[in-house]
Amino acid sequence: MIRTLSGASFRAAGAAQPGLLKDARRQIHSTYDVAVVGGGIVGLATARELILRHPALSFILLEKEKELAVHQSGHNSGVIHSGIYYTPGSLKARLCVRGATLAYEYCDKKGLPYKRCGKLIVAVEQEEVPRLKALYERGVKNNVRDLSIIDAKEIREREPYCRGIMALDSPYTGIVDWRLVALQYGKDFVEAGGEVVTDCEVNDISASSESPPGSAEGMKYPIEIRDKKGNKVRCRYVLTCGGLYSDRLSQISGCSREPRIVPFRGDYLVLRPEKHYLVKGNIYPVPDPRFPFLGVHFTPRMDGSIWLGPNAVLAFKREGYRVYDFNARDFVDALSFRGLQKLVLRNVIYGIGEMYRGIFTSAQVKLLQKYIPEISPSDVLRGPSGVRAQALDRAGNLVDDFVFDGGVGEVGSRVLHVRNAPSPAATSSLAIGEMIADEVESRFAL
Ligand SMILES: Cc1cc2nc3c(=O)[nH]c(=O)nc-3n(C[C@H](O)[C@H](O)[C@H](O)COP(=O)(O)OP(=O)(O)OC[C@H]3O[C@@H](n4cnc5c(N)ncnc54)[C@H](O)[C@@H]3O)c2cc1C
């Protein structure tokens, strides 16, 4: 049986959330109706939604780190996206637009701080204008609220130091600390009777060996989940939300390993406090449709700091936040994957540019100066980093939309994997929770 939570392992998360710490210390059991693997914002939002809908069932959430939401959910830009960019009708578009509304309502209800500081997507060259206008049309199709196109004079009124010839104004965009939001989901889950176990790295999901499938126990709880230390629980159904490890979690339950996850590290710069007056709200470039996640942006943070960037370079370690972080398995895994080889070959120039900007701050600042010419290299400092779980198919295409799937057979048919939960999954998290809960209900007949 998995050991119960120790106070130490939960202290940091619980310190901000005293109720969570108290409730999480309850004794856990060894059998559950549903186990959720992965305590990032997606796993927590989904576990919360499921237990609120099915209070009579037993739930457990298993997280490998000592604290919840410390990876992508704790290393991101902190933007509440409004849903402009995404292909109309895609899951990304639908879940982001609904998710943003739900996120604001949730923060209001729980008293979590956020700022609706808006966002300008700024065209600085004439050739970007048609793409900006197309983006506006797309946002309107996606039902994004309050969008408008503004001219150079209006840009200056909103952002006095920003140079641009035209911008898409999205006042509904905001900022929040997504980790705080995720911890609040965890608190809701625990208060509703769910169990959370941290420091528990799941490395096996298989048919239960203790109770043969024919026995009464085996019939009721046919799936066994083991962690690295040999602890185990049995359950009826499993949902994995493994972020940077979603492909490996899928593989250990006998499901497909593809799409593969390739980690891309993004390094931020931070603006020196005396220069904060240069930026009021979010300022974004017009995205390159081939690389929607590239392009540096200016992002105010809830703590008052201002982050600039990030770039995007291949990380040599999943969940490796420093330039020299290296893991042999992750490295070989990524480079031996045909999909990555093809992506790299097709985009050598872009890749080198991103690496160059990661090393030379002044090159990154040069890009930023296109939007705010007053910024100089001496105004910035190196800041934190995040690692993005980028799903790739075998042909080297970036998998853009959310992907959820399960498998077949005794284990596979009882497992649902969140394979790809790219940005803006934090914004979309409550809507993702609703959608996965619907999917779980129809697949698993809860
Ligand atoms: C640089 C960057 C900037 C971003 N900016 C934004 C933004 O501004 N707005 C926005 O909406 N989105 C943003 N995103 C996207 C968003 O942060 C992610 O899409 C979201 O956090 C994904 O949540 P998750 O729960 O799927 O993954 P994660 O937060 O990575 O959680 C996965 C969890 O699974 C756990 N896990 C993995 N393997 C195991 C195992 N074997 N056993 C147990 N536990 C396991 C991990 O430890 C982790 O806690 C950004 C992402 C990045 C990287």
The ligand as an ORCA input file, in Angstrom:
! r2SCAN-3c Opt
* xyz 0 1
  C       7.160     28.179    -20.660
  C       5.681     27.920    -20.614
  C       4.780     28.989    -20.603
  C       3.411     28.747    -20.563
  N       2.549     29.801    -20.442
  C       1.222     29.561    -20.288
  C       0.326     30.634    -20.044
  O       0.720     31.774    -19.917
  N      -1.008     30.358    -19.932
  C      -1.483     29.079    -20.069
  O      -2.698     28.888    -19.995
  N      -0.656     28.033    -20.268
  C       0.679     28.250    -20.353
  N       1.546     27.213    -20.523
  C       1.000     25.863    -20.626
  C       0.616     25.276    -19.274
  O       1.502     25.689    -18.249
  C       0.614     23.759    -19.397
  O      -0.081     23.405    -20.570
  C      -0.052     23.104    -18.195
  O       0.569     23.522    -17.008
  C       0.033     21.599    -18.338
  O      -0.409     21.033    -17.125
  P      -0.226     19.488    -16.861
  O      -0.912     19.205    -15.603
  O      -0.639     18.760    -18.101
  O       1.357     19.291    -16.787
  P       2.365     19.508    -15.557
  O       2.099     20.760    -14.848
  O       3.730     19.331    -16.127
  O       2.000     18.327    -14.572
  C       2.280     16.985    -14.847
  C       2.527     16.328    -13.517
  O       2.642     14.925    -13.686
  C       3.621     14.482    -12.769
  N       4.118     13.178    -13.214
  C       4.781     12.910    -14.371
  N       5.112     11.614    -14.406
  C       4.656     11.038    -13.265
  C       4.717      9.732    -12.720
  N       5.340      8.717    -13.366
  N       4.142      9.501    -11.510
  C       3.514     10.485    -10.835
  N       3.451     11.764    -11.291
  C       4.009     12.027    -12.503
  C       4.676     15.574    -12.830
  O       5.563     15.549    -11.726
  C       3.814     16.811    -12.879
  O       3.527     17.339    -11.600
  C       2.918     27.422    -20.556
  C       3.813     26.348    -20.559
  C       5.183     26.586    -20.564
  C       6.120     25.430    -20.498
*
